[in-house]
């Protein structure tokens, strides 16, 4: 009975703590797909994703360097991760991504490896470790590269770290290349498969849940950050 009461209390807390109003959700979800980048960014960080979604991220990152929009690319360290019930690879690891970028023509000296988060990498721990490294390095203009279905949460997670550290770091959103929204893909660490368009449902649920738990600032606070971010 006690466990049931705790579960009900947690669910009520989540229901009462909505991450964004409809207007703020529309503003931010549109913004992250169309952010205006300074030239060049000092570094662009590639948020991890499944092998079926990574092409969008890696190709966008390659284009950033080739077009002179980013001086450096950053990937998280670590080897491949298999956590779904069928043993599928859900992330090939930063070294595999680095190798692919080099094979695509990116100079190895332009690829920075960020220490792997502890515990297991996920969006929040990746953002925390990357922003921590940037703050220590003294860099200020950075990009966040993530799959279009993931860019909103990746950007919000990164801005949360900047705001809570009271840092002057400027974060820019860079969605990966567009893909077929109606095709089915490996979506999560649990082996779940969905159409890409349906992946967005899980994103909003995560934003609401992590905001309710205190891990993310609200959409309104992110919009306030963007008003003070001077390009």
N, C-alpha and C positions, 0 to 999 in steps of 0.2 A: 504493500500500500504506500509506503514512504517513497519508493522508487517511482510509483505512478504519479504521486503528487509533485515530485521534482520534475518529471517529464512534462506534466501539465503546466507547471509554473514556467518552465523554459519555453514552451510553445507560446504561452501568453505573452511572455517578454518579447519574443520574436515578432509576434503579431502587432505589438504596440510600438515597435521600433522600425519604421520603414525608412530605408536608406535614402529614397528620393521621392519628391512629389512628382506627379505626371509631367509637369512643365520642366522641372530640373532634369528628369530622366531624358526627355526629348532633347533638351539643350546639350547635355553631355554626350549622349550616344551619337548625336550628329557631329559634335565638335571633334571627338576622337577619330572620326573617319576623315576629317578635313582640316587638321591642324596645319598651320603655316610654319615651315621650318626655317630657322636662320641658316645661313651658309658660312662656314660649315658647322655642323655639330661637332663637339669635341670627341664624343663617343656615343655609340648607339648600342644598347643592350638587347640581346635576343632572348625573349622569354621562352622557356622550354615548352614543347608540345609533342603530341604523338607523331609517329612516322608518317601517318597519312595526312597530317596537317602542316608538317615542318617545311615542305617545299615552298609554301606561300611566304614563310618567314625568311628562309635562307635566300630566296631570290630577291626579296625586297632589300635585304641587307647588302647583298652583292651590288645591287644597283645604287645604293646609297654611296658606297665607296667609289664605284666607277664614275658616278656623276658628280663627285666632289661634294656631296652633301654631308658626309661624315668622315672625320679623320681616322677614327678607330672603331672597331666592332668588339663587343664583349660577349662572351658566352660563359655559362657556369661550368665549373669543373665537375668531374664525376663520370662514372661509367653508366652503362645502360641500366634502365630500371624495368623490372617485370613485377607487377603487383596484381594484375587481374587474374581471375580464377583459371583461365586457359593458358596462362604463361606468355601472353603476347608482350612484346616490347612496347612499353608505353612512352619511353623516352630513350633515344639512342645514346645520349650523353654528350657533354660538351666537347670531348676530344673528337668524337665522330663528326660533330658539326664543324669543328675547326678544320678537320681534314677535308670535308666537302667544300668549304669555302676556299681553301688553298687550291684544291683541284679545279675550282671554278675561276681561278685566276687572281684571288686576293693575296696580296703579299702577307706572309706569315707575321711580319713585324707589325701589321695593322690589326692583329687579332689579340685581344687581351682575355685571359682566362680568370674569371672571378672565383675565389674559393667557394667550394660547395657549401650550401646552407646545412646546418645541423639543427634539428633532425632532417628527415627526408625532404628534398626540395618540393616546394609548392609555390604558388604565386606570391603569397605573403612573405615567405622566408627568402625567396629569390629577391624580391624588392628590397627587403631589409638589408640583406648582405650587399647588394649592389650599391644602394644609396650610402651605406656605411663606408664602402670603399671609395666612392666618389667624394664624399665629404673629407676623408683623410687625404685624398689626392690633390684637393684644391681646384678641381675642375668645376665648371658651373653650367655649361649648356649641354644637356644630354638628351638622347632620344630613347624611347621605349618602343621596340619592335615586337609586335605580337600578332597572332592570327586575327583576322577581322572578328571572329566570334569571341575572342579573348581580350581584345585591346582595351575595352572599357575597364574591366577589372584589373588588368595589369597596370594601366595608367593610374587608376584610383589608388591602388596599393602603393605605387611609387610616390605619388603626391602625398599620401598619408605619412610616409616616412619623412619626407622633406618638411612638411608642416610641423610635425611633432618634434622634429629636431631644430625647428626655428632656423632653418637653413635658407640661404639665398640661391640654392640650386634651381635652375630652370629646366623643367621637364616637358618634353614634347612627345606627342602621340604619333606613332607611325604604324598604321595597320599593314599587315602583309598583303600580298597580291590577292586580288579577287579570285574566287573559285566558284564552282557550281554549287549554289545554295541548296539544291534539291538532292544532291548525291549523299549517300550514307557514308559515315566515317567513324573510326574509333575515336571516342569522345573523351573518356575519363580514365582515371587510374583503376577503375573497377571493371574495365573491359566493355563498358556500355557503348553501343552503337546507335547513332542517330543521324538524321539528315542534318546538314550543317545549319539550316535555318532553325531547326529545333534545339540546337545547342544553346541558343540565346536564352531559352527558358531557364536552363540551369544557371546561367550567368547571373540573372536577376535574383534568383533564389540565394545564391552564394553572397551577393552583395548585401542583401537584407540580413542574412544570418551573421556574416562577419561584422557588419555594422552593429547589430544588436549585441554581439559579444564584446564590442569595444575595440575590434581589430582594425576597423576602417573609419575614417572620417566620413561625414555625410556628403551627399552630392552638392548641397548648398555650400559647404565649406570648400569643396574642390572648385566650384565656380568662383568663389571669393579669391582663392589662390590664383586663378587664371586672370582675374581683374588686376592683381598686383604683379603678375609676371610680366616684366618689361622686356620686350623683344629687341 
